[in-house]
Amino acid sequence: KQEVTQIPAALSVPEGENLVLNCSFTDSAIYNLQWFRQDPGKGLTSLLLIQSSQREQTSGRLNASLDKSSGRSTLYIAASQPGDSATYLCAVTNQAGTALIFGKGTTLSVSS
Amino acid sequence: DAGVTQSPTHLIKTRGQQVTLRCSPKSGHDTVSWYQQALGQGPQFIFQYYEEEERQRGNFPDRFSGHQFPNYSSELNVNALLLGDSALYLCASSFPGLGNEQYFGPGTRLTVT
């Protein structure tokens, strides 16, 4: 059974700092991996999608990497801003390409 | 380009009642998935609909059922509500030809009293 773990559960940083969020998964047979952002009480916003054949994706200040063999992904956020404060969720899609399996998320707080 | 929409935004029901939640997918998407998110947890997969059929189901009881219409919109029905069904219900849409990237709606907050 696929399990997704995110470390740390919570993170507080001052504005301007670069940071890394970690995600690990137990079964390397995945279709793809997505990183999402969730603001309190809201839906999920897709940040980056990495196909199983890819190693990384970049969007603006965000960079996500994928190492299927070790079952790990990282989300790098450069020059953090208070507006980046949210919960970040990592999810892998099962090999059939249907269900997303989520971690519990990392809650990020960026202070000005 | 309208994204994924869900209705209603909030809902309060009593134990034992039945509820129907609705979802319209992003334009161009033909696949709809439903997720349940309890407070402080990641979303849990309920089921996915494609071509009006349930394609895959997660570990949820038969009290949870769904439907997809010819215009790709979808409904989630929950019967015999329990207090533990209180959660944020999220709908996501996708299109297989676009790498199966899932786009989520704002969710429906269900409270069971």
Interface residues (C-beta under 8 A of the other chain):
Chain A: V4 Y31 N32 Q34 F36 G41 K42 G43 L44 T45 S46 L49 Q51 L89 A91 T93 A96 G97 T98 A99 L100 I101 F102 G103 K104 G105
Chain B: V4 Q6 S33 Y35 G40 Q41 G42 P43 Q44 F45 Q48 R55 Q56 G58 L88 L90 A92 P96 G99 N100 E101 Q102 Y103 F104 G105 P106 G107 R109
